[in-house]
Amino acid sequence: MNQKNPAKKRSAKKKSKHGHSGAPAIEYLPSLQSMESLLTGIGGRSRRSAVDEAQEIMYDAWEAPTRQRAVALAKKALTISADCADAYNLLAEETAKSLGEAIDLYRKGVGAGERALGKKSFKEDVGYFWGLLETRPYMRARAGLAQGLWEAGQREEAVNHYWDMLRLNPNDNQGIRDLLMPCLIELGRDKDAERLFKQHKEDGTAAWLYSRALLDFRKHGDSTVAGKSLRIALEENEHVPPYLLGRKRMPRNLPELYSFGDDNEAVLYVHGNKTAWKTTRGAMEWLAAEVK
């Protein structure tokens, strides 16, 4: 179960064997899970609950050397507490044989997380989710569920989950905005996409800048405004257009690591956003003309 640590927090999403993409990789990094375990120990509670004990087992599961051992530990965690969301998250990634089965496991994870946190947390801790360690298993489960729902065609529910996750965690440590933006564009919800962009206008990543360029083209067409946005995006990462336009073949497997401005970052952006570009009338032709 050991996975590589990405160069940046919003890195590749791994494809499971049944074809669906799991939650953002930041959520499943052994290093991050180890840090969570360490922080839990430092600020540990004097009286540990069954959920706490199950979560400790899950930290071992994320670090397990084999899939079989990881699955066994996740199942063990559930025998200690049925409210261990991370156990369902791991089982969704490692045991689900279909997208529907993965969605069901993630739903169970969301339910487990809700029970573990309690109703009070969803009233008093809004805005601080993810910053509070105990909320992270729930947020992992909800991200996985939303992605699965989108892939299954249940798009309204998926988008609602994404928006609500951003309400719970406006800092967006998980990179949910990068998943939501192409969804909104594909659905033609440009006003909502603009609202999302304004909420994170400080984001200077290639993904955000290329989305800005696409939004400007959708609003203004082949214009000075759109051209300027595209030039800014190109300065951040020049590798995106060849993949978007099919001039360069996408790799068979998504990269696990990327850095600002590199080829891997471009691959990941195109993987998640090509449909948004293709469904925008004239966008691909405009891009091709701008980057001859």
Protein Blocks (a to p, Z undefined) as FASTA:
>chain_A
ZZcddfbfblcddddfkopacddfklmgfklmmmmmmmmmmmpcfbdcfklmmmmmmmmm
mmpcbfklmmmmmmmmmmmomklmklmmmmmmmmocbfklmmmmmmmmmmmmmmmnopml
mmmmgoigojlmklmmmmmmmmmmmmmmmmnopamlmmmmmmmmmmmmmnomnommmmmm
mmmmmnopaklmmmmmmmmmmpccfklmmmmmmmmmmmnopafklmmmmmmmmmmomklm
mmmnopaccdfbdcfbdcehiaklmmmmmmmmmmmmmmmghklmmmmmmmZZ
